[in-house]
């Protein structure tokens, strides 16, 4: 009986049976089992066991795991990578710009890739067949042993760059993704091609050890490590300067062929899929060489030649930081002076004064003097942060923070270089519509029509919430493809009570193909409408209809406006999508500037949309077609409630102000009408169209 006990029972099992048993264990349990004895260690090291664990992680399908195995030393190394990056998979967002900042993290090739879905109009082929526009944000690549390497993406001076760094930590239930700079005590090359190294010069040593002069060196180093200043303790300006300096030093230009693919296309075309995998394998190898060796030679001609990373002394770092600080101060002063000169600056300042906030114009020197000491106590000094390490590097930190939320939308910090994860719930019996949906306004759904060649694409996150004894379905807007924003990020486009059926009839009997419609369910609710300004929208009654073909349709009862939605698979859409250039590295990761327009792409279709509309005055169009929209006008117009009031205010401002300005300034002022017209055309606000056209044609200053 003794011989049948213990590890012998497991050792006698066939590998396939033992692999099936291991499906009930976690990777941590497998590692613990391998510590029991040498025989179990050899059994657990089986490739079949760790292939099963990779399957259990669930990031990539079984077929792709076999392809990924070619890039690592073992399935155990692959499992290490998959477990470490699994919490990152999903949708990450930021409040700015208000049109939507959606980053979807998905598998690449032995990597995960963060892709930003751009605000856009629906293409001529519809959602499923049309290419979705996206831009790369970052990627995390697994090396030969399954350890992670981080690359931030960005674009500078017309070229694509990658900015290597490391993954600081990924917490299991992380909800905030932070871009930081991390000091390290080791003097190994943390940057792939350049490193900031603080040599132990006498001046620095005296400053570090001044308060602990009587202690041995080892104890002083321990105290120094324990007192390390977190990156989050620095003031916003210091954090921005550090990230700017580091990215300026570590950026590496990416060749055209290396930036073409970040993930393989769909498996439908087997030949192209295997060709993509081969290209991705070579691209990954080059990026890892960049990370380990740095740049400075031709990878094709001399792939084995090492390169010593460039090291910057402490004095050089201080010089770069001082120069950066000076330029930042100049930028801040320029922004303040520009704010003082603009009508929008005075208007925003007066609104802040009414709301009890300190104005941004006419100076606030007294307040800043009194708050200086409090700011110094609140934030850690930059020298203390730099003193806590020998080298610094760019890092990605996935952290779990306590965040409040409203209707599934997190309340975000406005001064952190961060992305925030949206809670995604899988559909279940009592919440069958939960998840990500995409749609457009209008019926029939799908492809744009001749009279409306471009329909704004909306992304909605549907969640459920119990409130006052009733179960509500909430559709939260996370992306809209209009030219400038209609509703803030996180707005509830509609809320319905799933316990209250609707008796309103559906306005149509057939779909786009003239097939009869079958309505499965109908719920009563309320849809978003104009309210008390941009931040406080109102609501009007409507109904949500569930159609048998899987569509959800919300109809506003009074206006009969229709929002048609279908469930989305972002991974498939991105694999069929079209890549566009990214922003500069820091803003590409986290866009902190308040904006109500599309900062990711230009309005390439504006001319076509304006020229295609009937009733538009060609004289006004020729004058205003090629001008851009001043940003402060969006702020001003968005604060005015109601379309009639906006029309009246715009008319008064144009007539009263343009006559007092020079020709150039009057022309820039009047060009705002182009965007207002686009807004009115899309939502059929005829009164606004007529008013703006008359005002523009009557302005004498326009040449």
TORRO-842058 format. One line per 10 residues: number of its first residue (from 1); their letters; for each residue x, y, z of C-alpha. Coordinates in Angstrom, 2 decimals. Layout:
<atoms>
NUM> a> X:Y:Z; ...
</atoms>
This chain:
<atoms>
1> xxxxxxxxxx> 0.00:0.00:0.00; 2.88:2.33:0.78; 4.33:1.86:-2.69; 1.05:3.05:-4.24; 1.03:6.27:-2.24; 2.87:9.51:-2.78; 4.20:10.83:-6.03; 4.35:7.40:-7.69; 0.66:7.62:-8.53; 1.26:10.78:-10.53
11> xxxxxxxxxx> 4.49:9.54:-12.07; 2.79:6.44:-13.46; 0.15:8.48:-15.29; 0.54:9.04:-19.04; 1.54:12.60:-20.01; -1.82:13.28:-21.68; -3.77:12.23:-18.59; -1.53:14.24:-16.28; -1.95:17.28:-18.55; -5.75:16.94:-18.25
21> xxxxxxxxxx> -5.46:16.77:-14.45; -3.32:19.90:-14.49; -6.19:21.84:-16.06; -7.61:22.01:-12.56; -4.43:23.66:-11.27; -3.13:27.18:-11.68; 0.42:27.93:-12.93; 1.36:28.77:-9.34; 0.08:25.36:-8.19; 2.11:23.66:-10.94
31> xxxxxxxxxx> 5.27:25.44:-9.79; 4.56:24.45:-6.17; 4.11:20.84:-7.22; 7.49:20.87:-8.96; 9.16:21.70:-5.62; 8.00:18.46:-3.97; 10.67:16.18:-5.40; 13.01:15.78:-8.32; 10.74:13.27:-10.07; 7.74:15.61:-9.96
41> xxxxxxxxxx> 9.95:18.45:-11.14; 10.79:16.48:-14.26; 7.14:15.52:-14.77; 5.88:19.08:-14.41; 8.50:20.32:-16.90; 6.61:18.50:-19.67; 5.68:20.67:-22.65; 2.17:19.19:-22.68; 1.54:20.38:-19.12; 2.50:23.96:-19.89
51> xxxxxxxxxx> 0.70:23.97:-23.22; -2.42:23.10:-21.25; -1.72:26.01:-18.89; -1.29:28.37:-21.85; -4.66:27.20:-23.14; -6.19:27.88:-19.73; -4.99:31.50:-19.73; -7.31:32.06:-22.69; -5.61:35.01:-24.40; -4.93:33.33:-27.76
61> xxxxxxxxxx> -6.44:30.22:-29.41; -4.65:26.89:-29.45; -3.48:27.23:-33.07; -1.80:30.56:-32.36; -0.05:29.12:-29.29; 1.78:26.69:-31.56; 3.00:29.62:-33.68; 4.00:31.65:-30.61; 6.01:28.72:-29.26; 8.52:29.27:-32.08
71> xxxxxxxxxx> 9.52:32.58:-30.50; 10.23:31.35:-26.95; 12.35:28.68:-25.32; 9.44:26.59:-23.95; 5.72:26.60:-23.25; 6.60:27.34:-19.65; 8.27:30.59:-20.76; 5.26:31.35:-22.94; 2.92:30.75:-20.00; 5.01:33.13:-17.88
81> xxxxxxxxxx> 4.47:35.87:-20.47; 0.75:35.18:-20.94; 0.01:35.25:-17.22; 1.93:38.51:-16.76; 0.08:40.39:-19.52; -3.42:38.91:-19.17; -4.70:41.73:-16.87; -3.88:44.24:-19.62; -6.22:42.72:-22.20; -9.31:44.86:-22.67
91> xxxxxxxxxx> -10.50:48.42:-23.27; -8.68:51.39:-21.73; -9.95:54.96:-21.98; -9.23:58.55:-21.02; -11.55:61.52:-20.58; -9.71:63.63:-23.17; -10.42:64.33:-25.93; -14.17:64.29:-25.39; -14.80:62.66:-28.77; -13.28:59.51:-27.32
101> xxxxxxxxxx> -9.89:58.09:-26.42; -10.29:54.32:-26.67; -7.23:52.04:-26.52; -7.84:48.33:-27.02; -5.08:45.97:-25.82; -5.04:42.76:-27.86; -2.64:39.91:-28.66; 0.04:40.45:-31.32; 2.80:37.89:-31.86; 4.36:36.85:-28.54
111> xxxxxxxxxx> 3.20:40.30:-27.54; 0.21:42.43:-26.63; -0.47:45.63:-28.55; -2.33:48.75:-27.43; -4.28:50.15:-30.40; -6.22:53.42:-30.34; -9.50:53.39:-32.28; -9.86:56.82:-33.81; -13.09:58.84:-33.87; -14.28:58.35:-37.43
121> xxxxxxxxxx> -17.17:58.21:-39.79; -18.53:54.92:-41.03; -16.96:53.88:-44.33; -18.88:52.93:-47.46; -18.64:49.21:-46.59; -20.20:49.51:-43.13; -18.89:48.42:-39.73; -18.12:44.79:-40.51; -16.47:45.19:-43.92; -15.10:48.71:-43.77
131> xxxxxxxxxx> -11.58:49.33:-42.42; -11.52:50.76:-38.88; -8.86:53.46:-38.46; -6.43:52.81:-35.61; -3.01:53.97:-34.40; -0.42:52.11:-32.26; 0.08:53.31:-28.68; 2.39:50.72:-27.10; 3.34:47.08:-27.22; 4.75:44.61:-24.70
141> xxxxxxxxxx> 6.92:41.87:-26.20; 7.93:38.61:-24.56; 11.59:37.64:-24.87; 13.05:34.14:-25.22; 12.39:33.32:-21.54; 8.95:34.96:-21.40; 9.98:38.16:-19.64; 8.41:41.41:-20.77; 9.87:44.36:-22.66; 7.96:47.59:-23.21
151> xxxxxxxxxx> 7.90:49.82:-26.31; 6.02:53.10:-26.44; 5.03:54.23:-29.93; 5.10:57.79:-31.23; 5.78:59.98:-34.21; 8.20:62.89:-34.45; 9.34:65.00:-37.42; 7.39:62.86:-39.86; 8.97:59.56:-38.73; 7.72:56.70:-36.58
161> xxxxxxxxxx> 9.68:55.95:-33.40; 9.65:53.38:-30.60; 10.70:54.29:-27.06; 11.99:51.24:-25.17; 11.43:50.76:-21.47; 10.38:48.13:-18.97; 7.18:46.88:-17.40; 7.38:47.91:-13.76; 4.59:45.68:-12.50; 1.19:44.40:-13.57
171> xxxxxxxxxx> -1.24:43.87:-10.72; -3.81:41.15:-11.15; -6.85:43.44:-10.92; -5.21:46.56:-12.35; -7.49:49.39:-13.48; -4.97:52.18:-14.18; -2.11:52.08:-16.69; 0.59:54.63:-15.84; 3.47:55.93:-17.94; 6.29:56.74:-15.53
181> xxxxxxxxxx> 10.03:57.16:-15.13; 11.66:54.84:-12.62; 15.07:55.23:-10.94; 17.15:52.10:-10.41; 20.15:51.37:-8.21; 21.84:49.00:-10.60; 24.33:50.32:-13.14; 23.52:47.87:-15.90; 22.16:49.25:-19.16; 18.52:49.78:-18.55
191> xxxxxxxxxx> 18.06:51.70:-21.74; 18.53:49.69:-24.90; 20.67:52.33:-26.54; 21.09:55.19:-24.08; 21.16:55.41:-20.33; 21.17:58.14:-17.73; 23.91:57.21:-15.29; 24.65:59.07:-12.09; 28.31:58.50:-11.32; 29.33:58.48:-7.71
201> xxxxxxxxxx> 31.07:61.86:-7.90; 32.13:63.49:-4.67; 29.58:66.29:-4.80; 26.64:63.93:-5.16; 28.00:61.58:-2.51; 28.29:64.43:0.00; 24.69:65.52:-0.66; 23.29:62.01:-0.36; 25.18:61.14:2.82; 25.04:64.50:4.57
211> xxxxxxxxxx> 22.36:63.43:7.08; 23.84:59.93:7.57; 27.54:60.70:7.64; 28.21:58.54:10.70; 26.69:55.37:9.20; 28.49:52.74:7.13; 28.06:52.93:3.36; 25.89:49.79:3.23; 23.43:51.20:5.78; 23.33:54.53:3.98
221> xxxxxxxxxx> 22.40:52.75:0.75; 19.65:50.80:2.54; 18.22:54.01:4.01; 18.40:55.64:0.61; 16.49:52.77:-1.03; 13.84:52.80:1.68; 13.34:56.54:1.25; 12.90:56.32:-2.51; 10.46:58.93:-3.76; 7.58:57.54:-5.86
231> xxxxxxxxxx> 7.10:59.07:-9.29; 3.53:59.99:-8.37; 4.81:62.25:-5.56; 6.42:64.63:-8.03; 4.67:67.74:-9.25; 3.00:67.49:-12.65; 5.55:69.76:-14.31; 8.43:67.61:-12.98; 6.78:64.40:-14.14; 6.21:65.85:-17.57
241> xxxxxxxxxx> 9.80:67.09:-17.82; 11.23:63.71:-16.85; 9.14:61.79:-19.37; 9.96:64.31:-22.08; 13.70:64.08:-21.39; 13.74:60.29:-21.28; 11.69:59.85:-24.47; 13.90:62.38:-26.26; 16.96:60.27:-25.43; 15.74:56.70:-25.95
251> xxxxxxxxxx> 13.63:57.11:-29.10; 14.65:54.87:-31.98; 13.49:55.39:-35.53; 11.53:52.51:-37.02; 11.99:51.50:-40.63; 8.98:51.20:-42.93; 8.96:47.42:-43.10; 9.26:47.08:-39.31; 6.18:49.23:-38.66; 3.90:47.56:-41.17
261> xxxxxxxxxx> 2.52:44.80:-38.92; 1.87:44.58:-35.20; -0.41:41.54:-35.33; -1.32:38.98:-37.99; -4.39:39.27:-40.14; -7.35:36.91:-39.84; -6.80:33.19:-40.37; -9.31:33.10:-43.23; -6.49:33.55:-45.72; -4.02:30.87:-44.63
271> xxxxxxxxxx> -1.21:31.89:-46.98; -1.26:35.55:-45.91; -1.54:34.57:-42.26; 1.64:32.47:-42.32; 3.42:35.22:-44.26; 2.39:37.70:-41.56; 3.68:35.41:-38.82; 7.07:35.16:-40.55; 7.32:38.96:-40.84; 6.25:39.41:-37.22
281> xxxxxxxxxx> 8.86:36.90:-36.07; 11.61:38.87:-37.81; 10.26:42.20:-36.57; 10.14:40.94:-32.98; 13.74:39.71:-33.21; 14.93:43.13:-34.37; 13.03:44.96:-31.62; 14.53:42.69:-28.99; 18.00:43.36:-30.40; 17.26:47.07:-30.21
291> xxxxxxxxxx> 16.26:46.63:-26.60; 19.29:44.57:-25.61; 22.04:46.12:-27.74; 20.85:49.53:-28.85; 21.11:51.09:-32.28; 24.10:52.37:-34.18; 24.69:49.76:-36.82; 22.91:48.07:-39.69; 20.92:45.13:-38.31; 20.82:43.38:-41.65
301> xxxxxxxxxx> 24.55:43.58:-42.35; 25.94:43.09:-38.84; 23.30:41.52:-36.60; 25.85:40.26:-34.07; 27.86:43.41:-33.49; 27.27:44.77:-29.99; 26.87:48.43:-29.24; 27.79:50.16:-25.99; 24.94:52.33:-24.76; 25.60:56.05:-24.46
311> xxxxxxxxxx> 25.78:57.24:-20.87; 24.88:60.70:-19.65; 26.61:62.11:-16.58; 24.69:63.81:-13.80; 25.74:67.26:-15.02; 24.43:66.47:-18.51; 21.08:65.34:-17.11; 20.74:68.51:-15.10; 21.56:70.54:-18.17; 18.88:68.79:-20.21
321> xxxxxxxxxx> 16.33:69.17:-17.42; 17.17:72.86:-17.02; 16.72:73.46:-20.73; 13.46:71.54:-20.69; 12.29:73.54:-17.69; 13.06:76.79:-19.47; 11.16:75.79:-22.58; 8.22:74.66:-20.52; 8.11:77.94:-18.67; 8.20:79.79:-21.96
331> xxxxxxxxxx> 5.34:77.66:-23.24; 3.32:78.32:-20.10; 3.96:82.05:-20.36; 3.01:82.00:-24.02; -0.21:80.15:-23.23; -1.05:82.66:-20.53; -0.38:85.61:-22.81; -2.47:84.05:-25.56; -5.26:83.47:-23.10; -5.21:87.12:-22.11
341> xxxxxxxxxx> -5.55:88.25:-25.71; -8.51:86.08:-26.69; -12.18:86.65:-26.12; -12.51:82.97:-25.21; -9.98:83.44:-22.41; -11.99:86.24:-20.85; -15.19:84.27:-21.25; -13.81:81.13:-19.61; -12.30:83.18:-16.80; -15.62:84.85:-16.07
351> xxxxxxxxxx> -17.40:81.51:-16.01; -14.80:80.14:-13.57; -15.25:83.22:-11.42; -19.01:82.66:-11.32; -18.46:79.03:-10.36; -16.08:80.04:-7.59; -12.85:78.99:-9.29; -9.76:81.11:-9.58; -9.55:82.93:-12.94; -6.76:82.11:-15.38
361> xxxxxxxxxx> -6.37:85.69:-16.64; -5.63:89.12:-15.20; -3.08:87.48:-12.88; -3.25:85.61:-9.61; 0.18:86.35:-8.14; -1.07:86.78:-4.61; -2.76:83.42:-4.61; 0.30:81.69:-6.08; 2.57:83.17:-3.42; 0.39:81.88:-0.60
371> xxxxxxxxxx> -0.01:78.46:-2.20; 3.72:78.02:-2.89; 4.55:76.66:0.53; 1.62:74.29:0.46; 2.68:73.04:-2.97; 6.22:72.44:-1.74; 4.90:70.34:1.12; 2.51:68.43:-1.12; 5.01:67.45:-3.82; 8.41:65.84:-3.50
381> xxxxxxxxxx> 11.45:67.72:-4.87; 12.81:66.46:-8.17; 16.42:66.16:-6.85; 15.23:63.75:-4.15; 13.63:61.56:-6.80; 16.74:61.56:-9.00; 18.98:60.84:-6.02; 17.30:57.49:-5.33; 18.91:55.64:-8.23; 21.95:55.28:-10.45
391> xxxxxxxxxx> 19.95:55.11:-13.69; 16.45:55.99:-14.79; 14.24:54.43:-17.45; 10.81:54.64:-19.00; 8.33:52.26:-17.33; 4.78:51.05:-17.70; 3.00:50.48:-14.40; -0.36:48.68:-14.27; -1.78:49.47:-10.86; -4.94:48.83:-8.88
401> xxxxxxxxxx> -6.36:52.11:-7.57; -9.48:52.99:-5.69; -11.55:54.89:-8.24; -15.08:56.14:-8.04; -17.29:55.78:-11.09; -20.62:56.95:-12.41; -22.60:54.60:-14.65; -19.56:52.43:-15.47; -17.40:55.47:-16.36; -14.43:56.00:-13.99
411> xxxxxxxxxx> -13.70:59.41:-12.49; -10.20:60.19:-13.75; -7.28:62.27:-12.56; -6.56:65.16:-14.91; -2.81:65.34:-14.22; -1.62:61.75:-14.59; -0.22:60.18:-17.72; -2.61:57.30:-17.44; -5.24:55.16:-19.13; -8.20:53.72:-17.23
421> xxxxxxxxxx> -9.67:50.28:-17.76; -13.36:49.90:-18.43; -15.08:47.05:-16.58; -16.25:44.62:-19.25; -18.90:42.11:-18.23; -19.59:39.03:-20.28; -23.22:38.49:-21.30; -25.24:36.17:-19.06; -28.85:35.12:-18.72; -30.01:38.17:-16.77
431> xxxxxxxxxx> -27.62:40.57:-18.58; -27.62:39.28:-22.13; -26.90:42.65:-23.76; -23.82:43.56:-21.67; -20.66:44.40:-23.57; -19.40:46.63:-26.36; -21.75:47.80:-29.12; -21.21:50.02:-32.13; -23.70:51.90:-34.20; -24.83:54.95:-36.10
441> xxxxxxxxxx> -27.79:57.28:-36.17; -30.39:56.58:-38.82; -32.34:53.75:-40.42; -31.71:51.42:-42.16; -28.46:50.47:-40.41; -25.18:49.62:-42.07; -23.92:51.38:-45.18; -24.22:55.16:-45.62; -26.72:56.50:-48.12; -26.21:58.92:-51.01
451> xxxxxxxxxx> -27.78:61.86:-49.17; -25.63:61.14:-46.09; -22.30:59.75:-47.35; -20.74:59.66:-43.88; -22.35:58.54:-40.65; -20.60:59.09:-37.34; -19.57:55.82:-35.71; -20.44:55.49:-32.01; -19.03:52.98:-29.51; -21.29:52.24:-26.56
461> xxxxxxxxxx> -20.61:50.15:-23.47; -23.79:48.53:-22.20; -23.94:47.71:-18.51; -26.61:46.99:-15.91; -27.38:48.77:-12.68; -29.90:48.28:-9.90; -31.52:51.56:-8.87; -34.57:52.18:-6.68; -35.73:48.61:-6.97; -35.56:48.43:-10.76
471> xxxxxxxxxx> -33.00:46.96:-13.14; -31.66:49.51:-15.63; -29.75:48.96:-18.85; -27.29:51.82:-19.44; -25.55:52.58:-22.74; -22.41:54.65:-22.01; -20.77:56.54:-24.85; -17.03:55.91:-25.12; -16.42:57.07:-28.70; -18.19:59.24:-31.25
481> xxxxxxxxxx> -17.14:59.94:-34.82; -18.50:63.46:-35.21; -16.26:66.37:-36.18; -16.58:67.89:-32.74; -18.15:66.48:-29.66; -21.88:66.45:-28.94; -21.84:64.81:-25.52; -19.05:64.27:-22.96; -17.19:61.00:-22.61; -19.06:58.71:-20.26
491> xxxxxxxxxx> -22.50:60.13:-21.06; -25.44:57.74:-20.91; -26.86:57.79:-24.43; -29.96:56.06:-23.11; -31.22:54.30:-19.99; -34.06:51.78:-20.11; -35.91:49.81:-17.47; -35.76:46.19:-18.58; -38.68:45.38:-16.26; -40.97:47.87:-18.03
501> xxxxxxxxxx> -42.07:46.81:-21.54; -42.77:49.46:-24.15; -45.99:49.55:-26.14; -44.75:52.01:-28.75; -44.67:50.59:-32.28; -41.41:50.34:-34.21; -41.40:53.01:-36.95; -40.46:50.60:-39.77; -41.70:47.21:-40.94; -38.73:46.09:-43.08
511> xxxxxxxxxx> -34.94:46.20:-42.89; -32.38:47.46:-45.43; -32.99:44.41:-47.66; -36.79:44.80:-47.50; -37.14:41.74:-45.29; -39.83:41.91:-42.60; -38.64:42.77:-39.10; -39.32:40.64:-36.05; -39.23:42.56:-32.75; -38.28:40.27:-29.85
521> xxxxxxxxxx> -38.51:42.78:-26.98; -39.21:46.46:-26.38; -38.32:48.41:-23.23; -39.27:51.90:-22.08; -36.59:54.40:-21.17; -35.06:57.81:-21.76; -32.49:59.00:-24.30; -29.98:61.83:-24.06; -31.07:65.31:-25.15; -30.05:68.95:-24.80
531> xxxxxxxxxx> -29.97:70.01:-21.17; -28.15:72.58:-19.08; -25.01:73.01:-21.12; -22.46:70.57:-22.41; -21.70:68.89:-19.09; -25.30:68.44:-17.98; -27.37:66.91:-20.79; -31.07:66.30:-20.37; -33.22:63.35:-21.43; -36.37:62.62:-23.39
541> xxxxxxxxxx> -38.57:59.50:-23.46; -37.92:56.72:-25.93; -37.92:52.95:-26.42; -35.28:50.28:-26.93; -36.21:47.60:-29.48; -34.46:44.23:-29.68; -34.61:42.87:-33.24; -34.29:39.17:-33.99; -31.19:39.61:-36.16; -29.22:40.82:-33.12
551> xxxxxxxxxx> -29.63:44.57:-33.54; -30.53:46.99:-30.76; -32.42:50.13:-31.82; -33.25:53.06:-29.56; -35.91:55.45:-30.86; -36.56:58.87:-29.33; -40.34:59.16:-29.13; -40.73:62.86:-29.91; -38.12:63.40:-32.62; -38.19:59.82:-33.97
561> xxxxxxxxxx> -34.38:59.90:-34.04; -32.96:56.39:-34.33; -29.71:54.95:-32.91; -28.97:51.50:-34.36; -26.38:49.24:-32.70; -24.73:45.88:-33.22; -22.33:43.90:-31.06; -18.64:44.39:-31.90; -15.58:42.18:-31.92; -12.77:44.73:-31.73
571> xxxxxxxxxx> -10.00:42.22:-32.32; -11.46:41.15:-35.66; -12.24:44.73:-36.67; -8.67:45.85:-35.97; -7.18:42.97:-37.91; -9.19:44.17:-40.91; -8.53:47.82:-40.10; -6.22:50.48:-41.46; -3.26:51.82:-39.50; -2.69:55.59:-39.36
581> xxxxxxxxxx> 0.23:57.60:-37.91; 0.43:58.07:-34.16; 0.80:61.26:-32.14; 4.05:62.33:-30.40; 4.96:59.77:-27.72; 3.60:61.38:-24.54; 0.32:62.65:-26.00; 0.01:59.37:-27.88; -0.16:57.52:-24.59; -2.31:59.95:-22.63
591> xxxxxxxxxx> -3.84:63.09:-24.12; -4.30:65.43:-21.15; -5.37:68.61:-22.95; -9.08:69.34:-22.89; -10.34:69.11:-26.47; -13.71:68.87:-28.16; -12.49:68.10:-31.68; -10.71:65.18:-33.33; -7.04:65.62:-32.39; -5.99:62.27:-33.88
601> xxxxxxxxxx> -6.79:62.93:-37.55; -7.63:65.87:-39.81; -11.04:66.54:-41.21; -10.31:64.99:-44.57; -13.95:64.63:-45.52; -15.07:68.11:-44.50; -14.81:69.58:-47.98; -16.74:66.75:-49.58; -19.50:66.93:-47.01; -19.89:70.70:-47.31
611> xxxxxxxxxx> -19.89:70.75:-51.09; -22.38:67.90:-51.37; -25.15:69.59:-49.39; -27.97:71.44:-51.10; -28.81:74.86:-49.78; -25.24:75.77:-48.91; -24.19:79.15:-50.28; -21.27:78.62:-52.65; -19.94:82.10:-52.03; -19.60:81.43:-48.30
621> xxxxxxxxxx> -18.19:77.96:-48.96; -15.42:79.29:-51.19; -14.42:81.81:-48.52; -14.32:79.46:-45.56; -13.63:76.00:-46.88; -9.90:75.67:-46.15; -9.64:77.26:-42.71; -9.32:75.59:-39.33; -11.49:76.08:-36.30; -10.25:78.10:-33.29
631> xxxxxxxxxx> -10.41:75.82:-30.27; -11.84:78.36:-27.79; -14.97:78.80:-29.88; -15.96:75.19:-29.20; -15.72:75.89:-25.48; -17.90:78.97:-25.83; -20.62:77.52:-28.06; -20.83:74.29:-26.03; -21.78:76.28:-22.91; -24.84:77.79:-24.57
641> xxxxxxxxxx> -28.03:75.78:-24.04; -30.33:74.97:-26.94; -29.80:75.25:-30.68; -31.88:78.45:-30.99; -29.79:80.16:-28.32; -26.56:79.01:-29.95; -27.74:80.42:-33.28; -28.59:83.78:-31.71; -25.32:84.06:-29.75; -23.25:83.12:-32.80
651> xxxxxxxxxx> -24.98:85.73:-34.95; -24.47:88.48:-32.37; -20.80:87.61:-31.88; -19.99:87.47:-35.56; -21.70:90.74:-36.43; -20.45:92.70:-33.41; -16.86:91.44:-33.25; -15.86:90.88:-36.87; -16.40:94.54:-37.79; -13.85:95.58:-35.13
661> xxxxxxxxxx> -11.12:93.19:-36.23; -8.63:93.17:-39.03; -9.38:91.24:-42.18; -7.20:88.30:-41.12; -8.72:87.98:-37.65; -12.24:88.43:-38.98; -11.63:85.65:-41.46; -10.38:83.30:-38.74; -13.39:84.18:-36.63; -15.86:83.49:-39.40
671> xxxxxxxxxx> -14.32:80.15:-40.30; -15.92:78.72:-37.15; -19.16:78.69:-39.11; -17.88:75.78:-41.17; -17.93:73.50:-38.16; -21.28:74.79:-36.97; -22.69:74.09:-40.41; -21.32:70.55:-40.32; -23.04:70.06:-36.99; -26.33:71.45:-38.30
681> xxxxxxxxxx> -26.18:69.44:-41.53; -25.66:66.16:-39.70; -28.55:66.76:-37.30; -30.81:68.70:-39.71; -30.83:71.99:-37.77; -32.06:74.12:-40.66; -32.44:77.29:-38.61; -28.76:77.24:-37.69; -27.79:76.69:-41.31; -29.76:79.67:-42.55
691> xxxxxxxxxx> -28.53:81.98:-39.78; -24.86:81.11:-40.21; -24.96:81.41:-43.99; -26.59:84.86:-43.80; -24.09:86.08:-41.22; -21.07:84.84:-43.16; -22.25:86.43:-46.40; -22.91:89.74:-44.64; -19.49:90.07:-42.98; -17.71:92.88:-44.89
701> xxx> -14.25:92.01:-43.60; -14.03:88.72:-45.49; -12.20:89.31:-48.79
</atoms>
